[in-house]
Amino acid sequence: MTTRQLTRTSVAGIAAAAVAVAVFTAPAQADTSTTEQQRHQATQRALDATVAAGIPGALARTRDAHGVWQGASGVADRETGRARGSNDRFRIASITKTFVATVLLQMEAEGELDLDDTVERHLPGVVRGNGNDGSKITVRQLLNHTSGLYSYSSDPEYAKKYLAGENFLKHRYDAVSPETKIKVAMGHRPDFAPGARHSYSNTGYVLAGMVIEKVGGDSYEDEVRERIIKPLKLRHTTNPGDSAQLPKPSGRAYSKLSRQNTPEIWDVTEIHGSRSWAGGDIISTTGDLNRFFSALMGGKLLPKKQLTAMKTTVPSPDYLPGSEYGLGVHTYRTSCGTRLWGHGGRGVGSVTEAATTGDGRRQLSYNFNGDWAMPVSIVEAEFCDGAGAEDAR
C-alpha cells in the first residue's frame, strides 16, 4: 500500500495546538539562506499540524548543500508520552520496492538477467492459471506495475484476515510465505493484458523478490544487504526476517485498523516480518532513506543505462494523480513546479515518504506513527516554502 499527502490545509497558528513538540536541527550553517530557513519552518508547522489533526507523532529530515535539518512533533509512545526521536526506526513499507528494483537493475548491469526476460524464464510454472501467464510478463513489467497481475493484498479474504480489525490483531504474528501470496493472486484473473497500463500490484514485487533469489542464489534480504545497505553504510536499515519487533530506538506504531471514524486506536508495533516481504518489509530511518535516495539518483548505485531505465516512466494516475511510475520509483511535480522522485510507503501503523530531486542533491524523508488522518503535505511545505499548505477546506 502507498500514500502521498494530497490534501492541503492551513498550518498557520496550528503549531501551538500540537502536543509534545520536539525539534532537532543540525548546527547552524553560515550560508543557510532565509528561504531554506522558511522552508524548514513550514515543514515544522506541517508536522505540528499533522499531530494536531490526531496522528500521535511525526518526524522529518532534509538533506541538501546546507547540511541536515531534522524536525519532530508529537509522541513516540502514547502511554509514556515519550517524544518522537530523530533517529527512530520504522517500517518503510512500499519504499522497499525501490531497494528491490535497484538490486534487479544491478543484476542486469552485471549480465545476470535482462529486464525484458519473462517471469517464466526465471520462475517456471509460478505465474499460471486463471488467465495468468508468466511467459507474457517481463521483469520490467513487474517493476513498473504494468504486469496486469492482481494484487494479492486486494483479495477480500486476505485483507479481512490479515489487514483489518480484530482479525489483524489475531493473526499479526502469523508467518505468510511468498508462495502463499502468489497463490492468492493466481486465484484471480489478471486485471489487464501485460503492458496495457499501470496498476499498482504488490504481487509483482513478491515475484521480483523471488527472481532476485533465483538469479542471485542468495536470499532477497542478503542481496539487499550486500549490494545496498553495507556499501552505503545504512547502519539503521534492516530486513526483519521472522522477527515481529522494531529495533531500538523506535516509537510505537498505531492504527485504527481501517476504521477511520472510530476513536479507538490500537498499538500495532509488532507485526511478523514476513507479512510484506519484498513488497514492503524493510525497517529504516529518515537519515538512511535520504542517504539511499541521494546515492541512487546521484548515480552511485547504478550505471547510467540502468538509472535511465529506472527513470523511464509510465503514467500512474491510480498511484497518484498526475504522477508517473518508473522502476521502483515514482515522479511528480509539486505545486511550485519542482520535479521529485521517490516512493511512499503505507503499512499498518506507519506512513512514510521519501522524495528527492532528480540529481540527488536534495532529499526529504518523513514518517508518521499513525496510519489515518493526513491533513497536510509535508513535501509541499518543504519544497515550496509552505506554498502547498494552504487551506483545502
Residue pairs with C-beta under 8 A, 6 or more apart in sequence:
1 93
1 94
1 153
1 202
1 280
1 345
1 346
1 347
2 93
2 94
2 200
2 319
2 343
2 344
2 345
2 346
3 344
3 345
3 346
3 351
3 353
3 374
4 320
4 332
4 344
4 353
4 377
4 379
5 353
5 374
5 375
5 376
5 377
5 378
5 379
5 380
6 320
6 321
6 377
7 374
7 375
7 376
7 377
7 392
8 376
8 377
8 380
8 388
8 389
8 390
8 391
8 392
9 49
9 375
9 376
9 389
9 390
9 391
9 392
9 393
10 389
10 390
10 391
11 42
11 45
11 46
11 48
11 49
11 376
11 381
11 386
11 389
12 45
14 45
14 48
14 49
14 52
15 21
15 44
15 45
15 48
15 49
17 48
17 52
18 47
18 48
18 49
18 51
18 52
18 73
18 74
19 51
19 52
19 74
19 75
20 51
20 57
20 73
20 74
20 75
20 81
20 83
21 48
21 51
21 72
21 73
21 74
22 72
22 73
22 83
22 84
22 85
23 44
23 70
23 71
23 72
24 70
24 71
24 72
24 85
24 86
25 40
25 69
25 70
25 71
26 67
26 68
26 69
26 70
27 67
29 66
29 67
31 66
32 66
32 67
33 66
35 385
36 64
36 66
38 385
38 386
39 381
39 382
39 383
39 384
39 385
39 386
40 62
40 69
40 71
40 382
41 386
42 381
42 382
42 385
42 386
42 389
43 60
43 62
43 69
43 71
43 364
43 378
43 381
43 382
44 71
44 73
45 381
45 386
45 389
46 376
46 377
46 378
46 380
46 381
46 382
46 386
46 389
47 58
47 59
47 60
47 71
47 72
47 73
47 74
47 366
47 378
48 73
49 375
49 376
49 389
50 58
50 73
50 74
50 368
50 374
50 375
50 376
50 378
51 57
51 58
51 73
51 74
53 373
53 374
53 375
53 376
54 370
54 372
54 373
55 74
55 368
55 369
55 370
55 372
55 373
55 374
56 74
56 75
56 76
56 78
56 251
56 252
56 254
56 265
56 369
56 370
57 72
57 73
57 74
57 75
57 76
57 83
57 84
57 251
57 368
57 369
57 370
58 72
58 73
58 74
58 84
58 366
58 367
58 368
58 369
58 378
59 70
59 71
59 72
59 73
59 84
59 85
59 86
59 88
59 286
59 366
59 367
60 70
60 71
60 72
60 286
60 364
60 365
60 366
60 367
60 378
60 382
61 68
61 69
61 70
61 71
61 86
61 286
61 287
61 290
61 364
61 365
61 366
62 68
62 69
62 70
62 290
62 362
62 363
62 364
62 382
63 287
63 290
63 291
63 294
63 362
63 363
63 364
64 361
64 362
64 363
65 361
65 362
68 287
70 86
70 286
72 83
72 84
72 85
72 86
73 84
74 83
74 84
75 81
75 82
75 83
75 84
75 251
76 82
76 83
76 84
76 85
76 88
76 250
76 251
76 252
76 369
77 251
77 252
78 252
78 254
78 265
78 267
79 252
82 251
84 251
84 369
85 249
85 251
86 286
86 287
87 236
87 249
87 285
87 287
88 249
88 250
88 251
88 285
88 367
88 369
89 236
89 246
89 247
89 248
89 249
89 250
89 283
89 284
89 285
90 246
90 250
90 251
90 253
90 283
90 284
90 285
90 350
90 352
90 367
90 369
91 246
91 253
91 271
91 276
91 280
91 281
91 282
91 283
91 345
91 347
91 349
91 350
91 352
92 280
92 282
92 283
92 284
92 289
92 345
92 350
92 352
92 354
93 276
93 280
93 345
93 346
93 347
93 350
93 352
94 202
94 279
94 280
94 343
94 344
94 345
94 346
94 347
95 280
95 282
95 284
95 289
95 342
95 343
95 344
95 345
95 352
95 353
95 354
96 205
96 276
96 278
96 279
96 280
96 281
96 282
96 345
97 205
97 278
97 279
97 280
97 328
97 343
98 292
98 293
98 296
98 328
98 329
98 342
98 343
98 354
99 224
99 228
99 282
99 292
99 328
100 143
100 205
100 208
100 209
100 212
100 220
100 224
100 278
100 328
101 143
101 208
101 310
101 327
101 328
101 329
102 227
102 228
102 296
102 301
102 302
102 310
102 328
103 212
103 216
103 220
103 223
103 224
103 227
103 228
104 113
104 115
104 139
104 143
104 208
104 211
104 212
104 327
105 115
105 302
105 306
105 307
105 309
105 310
105 327
106 227
106 301
106 302
106 306
107 113
107 212
107 215
107 216
108 114
108 115
108 306
108 309
109 302
109 303
109 305
109 306
112 215
112 216
113 122
113 139
113 211
113 215
114 139
115 138
115 139
115 140
115 143
115 309
115 327
116 138
116 139
116 140
117 138
117 139
118 134
118 135
118 136
118 137
118 138
118 139
119 126
119 127
119 134
119 135
119 137
119 138
119 139
119 142
119 147
119 207
119 211
120 127
120 133
120 134
120 135
120 137
122 139
122 210
122 211
122 214
122 215
123 134
123 207
123 210
123 211
123 214
124 134
125 134
126 134
126 182
126 207
126 210
127 133
127 134
127 137
127 149
127 182
127 186
127 207
128 134
128 186
129 186
130 186
130 187
130 188
130 189
130 190
131 189
131 190
132 149
132 185
132 186
132 189
132 190
136 193
136 194
137 147
137 148
137 149
137 194
138 194
139 208
139 211
140 309
140 327
141 147
141 148
141 194
141 195
141 204
142 149
142 204
142 205
142 207
142 208
142 211
143 204
143 205
143 208
143 327
143 328
144 198
144 313
144 314
144 325
144 326
144 327
145 198
145 199
145 200
145 201
145 204
145 316
145 319
145 325
146 194
146 195
146 196
146 197
146 198
146 199
146 314
147 190
147 194
147 201
147 203
147 204
148 190
148 191
148 192
148 193
148 194
148 195
148 196
148 199
149 185
149 190
149 191
149 201
149 203
149 204
149 207
150 185
150 188
150 189
150 190
150 191
150 201
150 203
151 185
151 199
151 200
151 201
151 202
151 203
152 158
152 181
152 182
152 184
152 185
152 202
152 203
152 206
153 159
153 163
153 202
155 184
155 185
155 187
155 188
158 184
160 167
161 167
161 171
162 168
162 171
162 174
162 176
162 275
163 258
163 348
164 257
164 258
165 257
165 258
165 259
168 257
168 268
168 348
169 257
169 266
169 268
172 244
172 268
172 270
172 271
172 272
173 244
173 270
173 272
174 272
175 242
175 272
175 274
176 272
176 274
176 275
177 274
178 206
178 209
178 210
178 277
178 278
181 202
181 203
181 206
181 277
182 203
182 206
182 207
182 210
185 203
191 199
191 201
192 199
197 314
197 315
198 314
198 315
198 316
198 317
198 318
198 319
198 325
199 318
200 316
200 318
200 319
202 276
202 279
202 280
205 278
205 279
205 280
206 277
206 278
206 279
208 278
209 220
209 277
209 278
209 279
210 220
210 278
212 220
212 223
212 278
213 219
213 220
213 223
216 222
216 223
218 226
220 239
220 277
220 278
221 239
221 241
224 239
224 282
225 239
228 234
228 292
228 301
229 237
229 238
231 301
232 291
232 292
232 295
232 300
232 301
233 291
234 284
234 288
234 291
234 292
235 288
236 247
236 284
236 285
236 287
236 288
237 282
237 283
237 284
237 285
237 288
237 292
238 247
238 282
238 283
238 284
239 273
239 281
239 282
239 283
240 273
240 281
240 283
241 273
242 272
242 273
242 274
243 273
244 270
244 271
244 272
244 273
245 270
246 253
246 269
246 270
246 283
247 283
250 269
251 369
252 267
252 269
252 369
253 267
253 268
253 269
253 348
253 349
253 350
253 369
253 370
254 265
254 266
254 267
254 268
254 349
254 369
254 370
254 371
255 265
255 266
255 268
255 348
255 349
255 370
255 371
255 372
256 262
256 264
256 265
256 266
256 371
256 372
257 266
257 268
257 348
260 372
260 373
265 370
268 348
268 349
269 349
271 347
271 348
271 349
273 281
274 281
275 281
276 347
280 345
280 347
284 292
286 365
286 366
286 367
287 365
289 352
289 354
289 363
289 365
290 354
290 356
290 363
290 364
290 365
292 354
293 341
293 342
293 354
293 355
293 356
293 360
293 363
293 365
294 356
294 360
294 361
294 363
295 301
295 360
296 302
296 307
296 356
296 360
297 307
297 341
297 356
297 357
297 358
297 359
297 360
298 359
298 360
298 361
299 307
299 360
302 310
309 326
309 327
310 326
310 327
310 328
310 329
311 326
311 329
311 331
311 341
311 358
312 326
312 327
313 324
313 325
313 326
313 330
313 331
314 324
314 325
315 323
315 324
316 323
316 324
316 325
316 330
317 323
319 325
319 330
320 330
320 332
322 332
322 333
323 330
323 331
323 332
324 330
324 331
324 332
325 331
326 341
328 343
329 341
329 342
329 343
330 341
330 342
330 343
330 344
331 339
331 340
331 341
331 358
332 339
332 340
333 339
333 340
334 340
334 379
334 380
334 383
334 384
334 388
335 380
335 384
335 387
335 388
336 380
336 383
336 384
336 385
336 387
336 388
338 357
338 383
338 384
339 357
339 358
340 355
340 356
340 357
340 358
340 379
340 383
341 355
341 356
341 357
341 358
342 353
342 354
342 355
342 356
343 353
343 354
344 351
344 352
344 353
344 354
345 351
345 352
345 353
346 352
346 371
347 371
348 371
349 369
349 370
349 371
350 367
350 368
350 369
350 371
351 367
351 368
351 370
351 371
351 374
352 365
352 366
352 367
352 368
353 364
353 365
353 366
353 378
353 379
354 363
354 364
354 365
355 363
355 364
355 365
355 379
355 383
356 362
356 363
356 364
357 363
364 378
364 379
364 382
364 383
366 378
368 374
376 389
377 388
377 389
379 388
380 386
380 387
380 388
380 389
381 388
381 389
